[in-house]
Amino acid sequence: MDAATLTYDTLRFGEFEDFPDTPEPVWILGKEYSALTEREQLLSDVASRLWFTYRKNFPPIGGTGPTSDTGWGCMLRCGQMILAEALMCRHLGRDWRWARGRRQREEYVSILNAFIDKKDSYYSIHQIAQMGVGEGKPIGQWYGPNTVAQVLKKLAVFDTWSRLAVHVAMDNTVIIEEIKRLCMPWLDIGDREEAGELNGCLEGACALVEEETALWKPLVLLIPLRLGLSDINEAYIDTLKQCFMLPQSLGVIGGKPNSAHYFIGYVGEELIYLDPHTTQPAVEPSEDGQVPDETYHCQHPPCRMHICELDPSIAALSCKRGGLPMFELVDSQPTHMVSVDALNLTPDFSDSDRLERFFDSEDEEFEILSL
């Protein structure tokens, strides 16, 4: 294992394939670039994403557990990256850019501190690994996309600053009723009031929770999917590409078997991704709370992979018109989650149209997380 472990110096001084000079558009998390005329802006956008990799010499997980996640923590790191993107969109905005050596905004420092490798950080490797035990994953065992999605959902409850509503859509089905109840919790209070469990009008019930939650909580939507058996079904490729064109998209996590990556865009038939398979020393915040952050940003050209190499076990969101649908969109819980309609692979344009209308009708803080 040690012989196969990359170091940060290897990354810094190694040779990397430069981004191709191509007339084809480059899409990075909902933004389109030209590799010919906007290369600097493109690389700045990539470098501004938080890049979480293997770390070593951090405090033992659980007090007596591992002090490094090399060899087993890649999917956990990818989960950190996609959630960090949600937090940055929430607190800094999608157009925020990182610059080396600049004193960073307080919101950025708070986000980064939430992922520092120590037990009391909201989304640290310690918290994810220990929460995963409840999902049947011993500390030190590799995670799949669905497991990390379930763990992030549980951890987000404790992040009262960001107040994200994390929803994991199971069985390839997004149920709008469930999302509305999660993001508008006062609906449940309204239902109880109508049933006589609360006195007063609905407006009064809303006032009871006004201090605790906004009328719409920002949503992170995770959709675990399997788009084939051993390889990705080529019928889904165009639909998957559309995920990276959505302005709400937070990306995709998946990759090759037992080797996870964070996919943030595509060019031509290649996916663009950040690779966590690099071991770097753990970082401690300074006394003023600032974090030495250069190793948390990928400052070399991003990696690329042909889309057909992608492992079919991912989670994704798509609004593709005319492509093979990757999931079903319904208003309420189906009587039977597995039905004839759910198994129908005929393209359903209505789901794409309805989902786009649903996103467009809500607050801009309705975020989409796609793996």
N, C-alpha and C positions, 0 to 999 in steps of 0.2 A: 504493500500500500504506500509506504513512504517513497519508494522509488518512482511511483507514478504521480506523486503529488507535485503540482506546480507551485511555485512561489510567486510572490508579487514581483520580485525582480525579474523572474523569467518572463512575466507578462510585459513588464515595462521595456525590457531591452530585446525581447524576442521579435521575430519577424511576423507581421500580420498582413494578410491580404488586404490591399486597399479597396475602398469601395469602387465598384465598377463604373466606368464612364459609359452610361447607357442613356438613350433617349426615353426609356420606359419610366413612368412615374414611380416614385418611391413613397410608400405610405408608412407613416410612423404614428400610431395611436390617434388616428383621425385627422392627421395633417399630411398634406401632399407636398412633396419636394421634387425638384429636378436635380439629379446627380450631376448635371452639366453646369448649371448656373447657380445652384443653391447648396453646394457641398458644405460650406462652412456652417450655414444655418442647420443643415441636416445633422452634422456631427455634433453641433452644440445641443440640439434637441436630445440626441442619444445620450450624450454625456451628462445631461441634466437629470436623467432617470437615476433613482437610487439603485446601486448595484451591490447586492449582498452575496457574498461568497463564503466558502468554508473559512472558518477561523480556528486558531489554536491558542492555547494558554489562557482560556477564559476560566472563570470560577467553575468548579465542578457542578454539573447539572444534578440537582437534587441533593447537593452537599457532598456526595461521594461518587457521583457518576462521571461521565466523560468530560474532558477539558478541551476537546476538539470534536468537530462534527465532520471531519474529513472522511469521505467514503460512504456516508449515510445521510447527510443533511441537505442534499441538493434540492429535493422537492420542498423542504422546509424553507430554504433560502428563496426559492422561487415564489413560494407563498408570501414571504415577507416582501418581495419586490412588487408583486401585483397589488398587495394591500397598501404598500407605501405610495404607489402611484395614485390610489384612491385618496389617500390622505393629502397628498400634494395638490391634487385637483381641488379638494375640499377647502384647504387652507391657503394655498398659494395661487391657484389657478393654473390652467393648462399651459399658459404662455410664459410662466416663470422659467428663468434660466439660471443655471449655476455657473459661477466663475471661480476659478482657482484663486485662493489667497484673499478673497473678499470676505469681509465680516458679514455673516449671513443674517437673515431676518430671524426674529425670535420664533416665528411659527416653524420655520425650517429646522431650527435647532430642536424644538420640541418634538417634531416628527422623527428626527434622527435618533434622539434619545429614547424614543419608544421602542427602538430596535437594537439598542446596544446589548451586547452579550452579558447580561447579568439578570439575576432572578426577578428583580423588581421592575423591569421594563415590560410594558404592556405586551409587546409582540416579540420578545427576545427568543432566541433558540431555546432557552431554558423553559419559558412559558409554553411554547409550542410543543416541545418534547414531552413535558410533564402532562399537559392537557391531552396529548395523544394517547396516553396510557388509558384514559377513559374510552378511547375509540378502539381499544384492543391492540395498540402498537407499543411494545416495550421501548424504553429509551434506547436509542442507537439503531433502531430498525428503520429501513427505508419506507417512505410514505408514497401512496398513490395520490393522484389529484383530488379524489373525493375525500380522502381522509384529511388532507390539509385544508380543504374547503370547510369541512365540519369544525375543525379546530379553530380556524379564524373566525367563524361565526360565533363560537362560544367566547373567545377572547375579546371580541369587539364590544361585548356587553359591558365590560369593565372600563372602557375608554369613554369616560363621560365628557371629555373635551371635544372629541370628534363627533360623538353621538350618531354613529353610522348604524343603519339597519342592514344587516347582512342576511341575505336569503340564499339558501341552497336549493335549487329547483331539481327535484329528483325525478327519476323515471322519464327523463327527456320531456318533461312537461312543466311549463311556466303557467302558474295559476294566478291570474290577475287579482282575484279576491284575496288570496293570501298576502300578496304584496301590499295591497291597499291597507289591510289590517295591520301589517307590520309597520308601514310608514305613516299611517294615520291611526295611532292607537286610540284616539278619542272615539273612533267608530264603535269599538267594543263597549265603551262607556255609554254611548248613545243607545246601543242595543239593550244594555241592562236597564237603562232608564225607561225605555219603552216597555220592558217586561215588568216594571214596577219595583226593580231592585234599587233604584235611585229616585229621590224626590226632586222635583224641579224640572226645568226644560232642558233640551239638548245644549243650548247655549251655556247654561249653568254648568252642565257636566264638562263641557270643553274648558270652561274657566278653571275647573278644578285641576286640570293637568297642564294649563298654559305655562306654568313656571317650569314644569318638568320636561316638556317636549314641544317642539314647534308643530304646526299643523301638518307639516310634511317632513319626515326625517329622510336625509339623504340615503339612497339605496345603493348597496353593492350587491349585484346579482351574479351568483355563481351557478353555472349550468354544467355539471359533470356529464361528459358524453363519451361514447365510444363510436368512432366513425369507421368501423371496419373490424376485421378479426385480427390477423397478424399485421396487416398493413392498412393504411388509410384508403378508404374507398375513393377512387378518383372522382366519382360523381359529386363529392362534397367539396372539392378543392376550390371552385369558384365561390361557393358559399362561405367557406372559411376565410378566403381573402377579404370578403366584404366586412368581416368583423373588424379588420384593421382600418377600415374607411369610416366607421362610425365615430362621430365626435365624442360620444360617451364611452368609447371602448377603453378598457384598461389593459387589454392584451390577453394572452393565452399562456397557460403553463402546461407543460407536457414534455415531449421530446422522444428520445429513443428509450427502449426498455431499461429501467433502472438508471436512467441518466436524464435528469430533468433540466429543462431550460425555460427561460422567460422570453416568450416571443412578443415582439413589440411592433412588428410590421412586415412588409414584404416588398420585393422588387422582382418583377417578372415571375419566374417559377421558384424563387428562393424566399424563404422566410428569414427575417432578421431577428436576432435574439441576443440576450445577455446570458453569459455562461457562468454559473456559480462554481464550477469545478476548478477553483484556484484557492489554495490555502494561504491566508494572510494572518499576521498576528492580531490578537484581540486589541481593541482600542478603548482607552479610558477617557472620559470627558475631562477637560481641564477644570481648574477651580472656579472659573467664571461661568461654567456650564457649556462653553463652546466645545465642539467635538472636532478633533483633527479629521477632516472628512475627505481628503484626497483619495483614499483607498475605497471610498464608498461611491465613486463615480468612474465609469469606464471611459478612459481617456485615449483609447486606441480604437480603430475602426471596428464596428460591431461584427460579430460572427454571422455567418449565413449558412443555411442548410436547404437543400432541395426539398420542396414541400412533400414529395412522396416518401421521404425518409422519416416523416413525423410518425410517432407512435399513435395509434388510433385512440388511446385512452387519454382524453383531454377534457376540458370543459369550455364551451364556447357559446357565443351569441351571434345570431345572424338575422339580418333583415333583407336578405337577398331576394330580389324578384326574379323568378325564373330558374333558380337553382334548386337543388334537392334540399328540402328543409331538414335541419339538423335536430329540431325539437318541435313540440306541439305547444301552441298557445291557446289557453281556454279561459273562460270567464270565471268558472267555479270548479270545485273539486269534482272530477268525473265519478260516476257511480262505481265504475271499475277502471282503475288506472290503465290496465292493459286491455284494450278493446280492438275491434277490427279497424277502427279509424286510426288508432294509435300505431298500428302495425302497417298502415298504408304508406308506401314510399312514394306515392305520386306527388309531385310538387304541389304545394298548397299556397297560392299567392295571397289568400286572404289573411293568413297568419302574419306574413311579413307586413302587409299594409296596416293591420290592426296594431301590431307592436310599435311601428313607427308613429302612428297616431297617438298611442298611449304615452310614448316618450315625449313627443312634442307637446303634449297637453299639460305636462307636469313641470315643476320647478327645474331650473337648470342644475340643481344639486342632485337630481336623479342620476346616479352614476351606475355604470354597467361594468361588471367585472367578468371577463371571459377568459377561460382557460383553454 
